[in-house]
């Protein structure tokens, strides 16, 4: 009787492991985990690979923007909430600062893409207002992209953005940025926490280093 139960437990354990493996394979690839405070002194981003999924949305000017049309430029891809008043504006400022520390000729070869994670505030006027509030209107390379809920969800899934609306109405999403090279390949994922306990480099310190390497 004991041996029979042992065999059943073994088979049940193997079945659970197989189901978990299948479920993991069915989802979108997970984005690299953000660094912890313990990593803060040496954080340099996470090197990644693979082709960046193409998409077309519209920016804050109402103009259609397709990722593949930016081949030949580096693209910094982030995910931001069009109604956010705390972390997202800080991220946008880091992106702006990144361009400012690059040489003028180099900065012209970089595009900043922000994908809207707020499907309830997805009009062009929403991303235009956010761009203005975040002082990004004077950045020609800036494209705050939006679309229909279905279009946005497709991009969220392709880049494992993890967009979720919490019970309090706050939206959680991927905190970092992807660096996509001139051939449309993902090269880096960079996530630096906006947290008082974080003593490592800021996004606007790590990101320029990685862009210079690829320019």
N, C-alpha and C positions, 0 to 999 in steps of 0.2 A: 504493500500500500504506500509505504514511504517513497519507494523508488518511482512509483507511478506519479505521485504528487510532484516529485522533483522534476520528472520529465515534463510535466504539464507547465510547471513554473518556468522552465527553460524555454519551452516553445512560446509561452505567453510573452516572455521578455524579448525574444527575438522578433515576435510580431510587432510589439510596441516600437522597437528600434527601427523596424522596416517602415512602419507608418510615419514615424518622425522624419526619416530620411526622404520619403516621398513628398511629404508636406514641405520640407525645406527646399526640395528641388523645384516645386511648383511656383514658388514666390519669385519676386524680382531679386536680383543680387543685392545683398545688404551693403550699405555704405560703410566705410571704415568707421570704427568707433572714435568719438572725440577723445582727446588726450585727457588724462587725469592730472591732478595737481602734482602727483609724484613724477610725472613726465615733464613738468614745466620747464626745467632747466635746459633740456636738450631737444625740445620739440622742433621738427623741421618739416612737418607734413608727412603724408603717407603716399608713397609712390604707387600708382595703380596703372592699369592698362586696359585695352579694349576700345573698340570703336564707340564714339559717343552717338547715342540714338538721335536721329534727325527729327525735327519738329518745325512747325510753323505756327506762330501766334502773332498778335499785334502789339506794338509798343505804345508808350504814353503819347505818342504823336498820332496814333491811329494808323500807323504804317505797318504793313505785313513784314515780318522778319522771319527768315528761315535760317536755321543754324548752318546748313550746308552752304549757304551763300557767303559765309564768312571764312571759307577756306583761304589759307594764306595769312590769316590773323590768329593770334591767340585769343581764346574766349574764356573769360572767367564767369562761371555759371553758379548763381546763388539762388536760394529760395527765400522769399520775403513776403510778409503779410502787408497788404495795401492799407490796412487800418492800424498797424502797429505804431506805438509811440515810445517804445523803449529800445529793445535790442536791435530791431531791424534798421532804424535810422543810424545806429552806431555802426552796424555792418556796412551800410551804404557809405558812410563817411570814411571807413577804412578802405573801401574800394576806390573812392575818390582820391584819398591820400596816396594810395599805391600808384596811381597814374602820375601824380604830382612829383613823386620821387624818381620816376623813370626819366631817362633822357627824352627830350621832345620827339626825336625820330623814333624811339622805341615805343613811346606811349601811343603813337599813331597806329601801331600795329597790334593794339589790344582792344578788344570789345568787352564791355561789361554787360552781362545778361542777368537779370533778376526775374525769376518766375514767380508770379503771384500765387500764393497758397490760400487765398481767401476767395472761395467760390461764391460767397454771398456779396462780395464787393469786387466784382470782376469786370466792371465797365471800364472803358478807356479813361473816362473822367476820374475813376477811382485811382488808377495808377498814375495818372497825370497829377492829381492833387497830392498824392504821396511823394512823387518826385519833386514837386515844388516845395513841400514842407520839409523835405530832407535836404534841400539845397543842392539838388542834382541837375537842375535845369541848365546849368552852364557846362555840363559834361557831355560833349557830342557822342562819346563812346557808350553812354549809358542807355540801356534799353530795358525798361520795366515792362515785362511781357505778360499779357493776359489773353483770355479767350473764354469759350463756353466752359461750363463745369466739366463736360466730357473731354474737351481738348486739354484742359489743365490736368485732369486726373491721369490722362495718358502720359503726360510728361512726368508727373509725380511718380508714377509707377516705374517708368523707364529709368529714373535716376534714384530710386529708393528713397524718396523724399520723406516718407513716413508722416504724411499730413494727417492730423487728427484734431477734431474739435472737442475740447474738454467740456465737462458739464457746466463750468462757469463761463463758457463761451470763448475762452482763450484757445488759440490755435497753436499746436505744437508741430514742429517740422524739422527737417534736416538743418543743423546749425552751421555747417561749413560750406566751403565752395569747391567746385571742381575746376581744374585747369585743363582746358582742351587745346591741343596743339594745332599747328597750321594744317595738318593733314586730317583733322577731325578725330584724333585719338585722345582718349582720356589719359592724362599723365600724372596728375597730383590731386589729392583730396586734402584740404587744409581746414582745420577747425580749431580755433583758439577761443576758449571760453571767455565770456564777459562776466567774470566772477572775481570778487575781491580776493579769493584764495589763490587765484591763478597768478603766478609770478614769472611765467615764461613770456616769450615774445608775442606781440600783438599780431593780428592778421596783416596789418599794413607793414609789418617788418618781415614776416615770413614770405608773403606772397610776392613782393618785388624780387626777392632772391630767386624764386623759382621761375618767374617770368624772364628774368635776365638770362637764365641758363638756356631757355628755349628760343630766345630772340636771336 
